């Protein structure tokens, strides 16, 4: 939008306001008249990522059938300039997590993620899927191997299958963050960190040191970065014109 | 396949069916809501499922707000 059109639009907005006051004696909600301000949406990823299996109701879940259409709507709506992704998740379904992560990575609009509390397991690819990522200094991320459940057949193919599943996660994370595949695998298979499990917990600053997350910060930092990315995005679009 | 720090046994453990866990989803004024339905008291909003930050400031949609059953039936 260039600056010349703004005053005209403001004038247009004046009329319905006065009309609303006259007719209904009330001010309309200040919704769309302030187009100068960047409009952002917020996607919260909480609890378990629910995929193909509906989880028992005591689990707090983020369902992909909610999130995926929301992301499509955000992409489709020109009024929305960017998205902040807020994560506090314990992990969940591999396919659903990767599906949402791929959607965010290919959104085509500025995105910033903020890990608060925890961004564990499948939360890691989600955290790195945004263009820029933040982690609160007290937040943690657990990186561990994919575990077995249900009937496990003791054949080499089973190992191969799990290795492939893991590979998908390792590949996505190394593609979307600055950590190398090798280093991420090392963290995943570390035996000296977790008391009862293989893997690593990284806390705040450590996640940045491992190049998994871009910066330590909070809400204000994340929003400032998002606004900056939106400005950059607008400029590059104008330059293309 | 679940990739989580919570063990599968915990995720899939079935607790005693507690009425308060029974949530329904309704759409109200273009916004998806998760509500807990109580046949006598009506339905209370538990969660707003939206990415629009303004929905969370909407007085009508504050978590805990109770809708009468008649209103729910009209959805």
Boltz contact constraints between the chains, C-beta under 6 A:
constraints:
  - contact:
      token1: [A, 41]
      token2: [B, 51]
      max_distance: 6.0
  - contact:
      token1: [A, 41]
      token2: [B, 52]
      max_distance: 6.0
  - contact:
      token1: [A, 42]
      token2: [B, 51]
      max_distance: 6.0
  - contact:
      token1: [A, 42]
      token2: [B, 53]
      max_distance: 6.0
  - contact:
      token1: [A, 43]
      token2: [B, 51]
      max_distance: 6.0
  - contact:
      token1: [A, 56]
      token2: [B, 14]
      max_distance: 6.0
  - contact:
      token1: [A, 57]
      token2: [B, 21]
      max_distance: 6.0
  - contact:
      token1: [A, 58]
      token2: [B, 15]
      max_distance: 6.0
  - contact:
      token1: [A, 66]
      token2: [B, 49]
      max_distance: 6.0
  - contact:
      token1: [A, 70]
      token2: [B, 51]
      max_distance: 6.0
  - contact:
      token1: [A, 90]
      token2: [B, 4]
      max_distance: 6.0
  - contact:
      token1: [A, 90]
      token2: [B, 5]
      max_distance: 6.0
  - contact:
      token1: [A, 90]
      token2: [B, 6]
      max_distance: 6.0
  - contact:
      token1: [A, 91]
      token2: [B, 3]
      max_distance: 6.0
  - contact:
      token1: [A, 91]
      token2: [B, 4]
      max_distance: 6.0
  - contact:
      token1: [A, 91]
      token2: [B, 5]
      max_distance: 6.0
  - contact:
      token1: [A, 92]
      token2: [B, 4]
      max_distance: 6.0
  - contact:
      token1: [A, 94]
      token2: [B, 1]
      max_distance: 6.0
  - contact:
      token1: [A, 94]
      token2: [B, 3]
      max_distance: 6.0
  - contact:
      token1: [A, 120]
      token2: [B, 5]
      max_distance: 6.0
  - contact:
      token1: [A, 121]
      token2: [B, 3]
      max_distance: 6.0
  - contact:
      token1: [A, 121]
      token2: [B, 4]
      max_distance: 6.0
  - contact:
      token1: [A, 121]
      token2: [B, 5]
      max_distance: 6.0
  - contact:
      token1: [A, 122]
      token2: [B, 3]
      max_distance: 6.0
  - contact:
      token1: [A, 142]
      token2: [B, 5]
      max_distance: 6.0
  - contact:
      token1: [A, 146]
      token2: [B, 3]
      max_distance: 6.0
  - contact:
      token1: [A, 149]
      token2: [B, 8]
      max_distance: 6.0
